[in-house]
């Protein structure tokens, strides 16, 4: 049986502000405190545990979220309502656009700590 990812730690300057940024975009419940973490449970049982970084420098991570078409539209609408910058590509070259790659749609947005968040409607991985 292959291993299943249970949780991962995401370093931030303000764990609750960073976790709320994500949950508000996704229309998800408020992050929950769990020890030193602000925890964001995801649909597939994985939890993102945001942790205040002891270092002044945060290394950017890439977090990709596979969402259904309707949810993608809702997330994109929230981003646009807030007038947040987003890109069709990970290199930030196609500003305020979405992509239509891998038989789906996707876009990238940076969170307050510089982590690259991707929302996509079709996985890159195929059988």
BELBEL-V781386 format. One record per residue. N is the residue number from 1. RES is the residue in one letter. D_LAST is the distance of its C-alpha to the last C-alpha in whole Angstrom. Layout:
n=N res=RES d_last=D_LAST
n=N res=RES d_last=D_LAST
This chain:
n=1 res=X d_last=17
n=2 res=X d_last=16
n=3 res=X d_last=18
n=4 res=X d_last=18
n=5 res=X d_last=20
n=6 res=X d_last=23
n=7 res=X d_last=25
n=8 res=X d_last=25
n=9 res=X d_last=29
n=10 res=X d_last=29
n=11 res=X d_last=33
n=12 res=X d_last=35
n=13 res=X d_last=39
n=14 res=X d_last=39
n=15 res=X d_last=36
n=16 res=X d_last=37
n=17 res=X d_last=37
n=18 res=X d_last=34
n=19 res=X d_last=32
n=20 res=X d_last=34
n=21 res=X d_last=33
n=22 res=X d_last=30
n=23 res=X d_last=30
n=24 res=X d_last=33
n=25 res=X d_last=30
n=26 res=X d_last=28
n=27 res=X d_last=31
n=28 res=X d_last=30
n=29 res=X d_last=33
n=30 res=X d_last=35
n=31 res=X d_last=34
n=32 res=X d_last=35
n=33 res=X d_last=38
n=34 res=X d_last=36
n=35 res=X d_last=39
n=36 res=X d_last=39
n=37 res=X d_last=35
n=38 res=X d_last=35
n=39 res=X d_last=32
n=40 res=X d_last=29
n=41 res=X d_last=27
n=42 res=X d_last=24
n=43 res=X d_last=22
n=44 res=X d_last=19
n=45 res=X d_last=22
n=46 res=X d_last=22
n=47 res=X d_last=26
n=48 res=X d_last=27
n=49 res=X d_last=30
n=50 res=X d_last=32
n=51 res=X d_last=35
n=52 res=X d_last=38
n=53 res=X d_last=38
n=54 res=X d_last=41
n=55 res=X d_last=40
n=56 res=X d_last=41
n=57 res=X d_last=38
n=58 res=X d_last=35
n=59 res=X d_last=32
n=60 res=X d_last=29
n=61 res=X d_last=26
n=62 res=X d_last=23
n=63 res=X d_last=22
n=64 res=X d_last=19
n=65 res=X d_last=19
n=66 res=X d_last=16
n=67 res=X d_last=19
n=68 res=X d_last=19
n=69 res=X d_last=21
n=70 res=X d_last=24
n=71 res=X d_last=24
n=72 res=X d_last=23
n=73 res=X d_last=26
n=74 res=X d_last=29
n=75 res=X d_last=28
n=76 res=X d_last=28
n=77 res=X d_last=32
n=78 res=X d_last=33
n=79 res=X d_last=32
n=80 res=X d_last=34
n=81 res=X d_last=37
n=82 res=X d_last=37
n=83 res=X d_last=37
n=84 res=X d_last=35
n=85 res=X d_last=33
n=86 res=X d_last=30
n=87 res=X d_last=28
n=88 res=X d_last=25
n=89 res=X d_last=24
n=90 res=X d_last=24
n=91 res=X d_last=27
n=92 res=X d_last=29
n=93 res=X d_last=30
n=94 res=X d_last=29
n=95 res=X d_last=31
n=96 res=X d_last=32
n=97 res=X d_last=29
n=98 res=X d_last=25
n=99 res=X d_last=22
n=100 res=X d_last=20
n=101 res=X d_last=17
n=102 res=X d_last=13
n=103 res=X d_last=14
n=104 res=X d_last=16
n=105 res=X d_last=19
n=106 res=X d_last=20
n=107 res=X d_last=23
n=108 res=X d_last=25
n=109 res=X d_last=28
n=110 res=X d_last=30
n=111 res=X d_last=31
n=112 res=X d_last=35
n=113 res=X d_last=34
n=114 res=X d_last=32
n=115 res=X d_last=29
n=116 res=X d_last=26
n=117 res=X d_last=24
n=118 res=X d_last=22
n=119 res=X d_last=21
n=120 res=X d_last=18
n=121 res=X d_last=17
n=122 res=X d_last=13
n=123 res=X d_last=11
n=124 res=X d_last=10
n=125 res=X d_last=7
n=126 res=X d_last=4
n=127 res=X d_last=0
